[in-house]
């Protein structure tokens, strides 16, 4: 299972998305049961996309994340290409649809 890099500030998040051509940010909170159920599913899925770098953000630790990315609920998955958000999934994520979006993006960008 692939591991996530924990990002603890907006500066670290911005640097992570800009330094990695393809990145996925998983925004969560410790008391969120949906978050805890979704994270292992995302980790398993990401085995298929080795060129996507994985970042994890605890919204309780990075309180300004909500305003920075206009996040109103958790969990949120943001997929970025060269620092620009391309895919956003929030709260209830349909993994089959998310995989379809990732497949298209990965084929076109990671080629």
C-alpha positions in Angstrom: 0.0 0.0 0.0 1.4 3.4 -0.9 2.0 5.9 1.8 1.0 9.6 2.0 3.3 12.5 2.8 1.7 14.5 5.6 1.5 18.2 4.8 1.2 20.5 7.8 1.0 24.0 6.3 -0.4 25.8 3.3 3.1 26.6 2.1 4.0 22.9 2.3 0.8 22.0 0.4 1.5 24.6 -2.4 5.1 23.5 -2.7 4.1 19.8 -2.9 1.6 20.4 -5.7 4.0 22.6 -7.6 7.0 20.3 -7.2 5.2 17.2 -8.3 3.7 17.2 -11.8 0.9 14.9 -10.6 -0.3 15.0 -7.0 -3.3 13.9 -5.0 -4.3 15.6 -1.8 -6.5 13.8 0.7 -8.1 16.2 3.2 -9.5 14.6 6.4 -10.3 15.1 10.0 -9.5 12.6 12.9 -13.2 12.2 13.9 -14.5 11.6 10.4 -15.7 8.0 9.9 -16.2 8.5 6.2 -12.6 9.7 5.9 -11.3 6.7 7.8 -13.2 4.3 5.5 -12.2 6.1 2.3 -8.5 6.5 2.9 -7.5 2.8 2.6 -9.6 2.6 -0.6 -7.7 5.5 -2.1 -4.4 4.0 -1.0 -5.3 0.7 -2.7 -6.4 2.4 -5.9 -3.3 4.6 -6.1 -1.2 1.5 -6.7 -2.3 1.8 -10.3 -0.9 5.4 -10.6 2.7 5.4 -9.4 3.5 8.8 -10.9 0.9 10.5 -8.7 2.5 11.8 -5.5 0.2 11.4 -2.4 -0.3 14.1 0.2 -2.4 13.9 3.4 -3.8 17.0 5.2 -5.4 16.9 8.6 -7.9 19.8 8.4 -7.7 20.2 12.2 -3.9 20.9 11.9 -4.1 23.1 8.9 -7.2 25.2 9.7 -6.7 27.6 6.8 -7.1 24.7 4.3 -10.9 25.4 4.1 -10.4 28.9 2.8 -7.4 28.1 0.6 -9.2 25.4 -1.4 -12.9 26.3 -0.7 -13.4 23.1 1.2 -16.8 22.8 3.1 -16.7 19.2 4.1 -14.4 16.3 4.5 -13.1 14.0 3.1 -12.0 15.8 0.0 -9.7 14.5 -2.7 -8.0 17.0 -4.9 -5.9 15.8 -7.9 -3.6 18.4 -9.3 -1.4 18.7 -12.4 1.5 21.1 -12.0 -0.2 22.8 -9.1 -3.6 23.2 -10.8 -6.7 21.4 -9.4 -8.1 19.1 -12.1 -10.3 16.6 -10.1 -12.2 17.2 -6.9 -14.2 14.6 -5.0 -15.9 15.3 -1.7 -17.7 13.5 1.1 -19.2 10.5 -0.7 -16.8 9.4 -3.3 -17.9 6.8 -5.9 -14.7 4.9 -6.4 -15.6 3.5 -9.8 -16.3 7.0 -11.2 -13.2 8.4 -9.5 -11.1 5.7 -11.1 -12.5 6.5 -14.5 -11.5 10.2 -14.1 -8.1 9.2 -12.9 -7.6 6.8 -15.8 -8.4 9.5 -18.3 -6.1 12.0 -16.6 -3.3 9.6 -16.1 -3.4 8.4 -19.7 -3.2 12.0 -21.0 -0.7 13.5 -18.5 1.5 10.6 -17.3 1.3 8.8 -20.7 
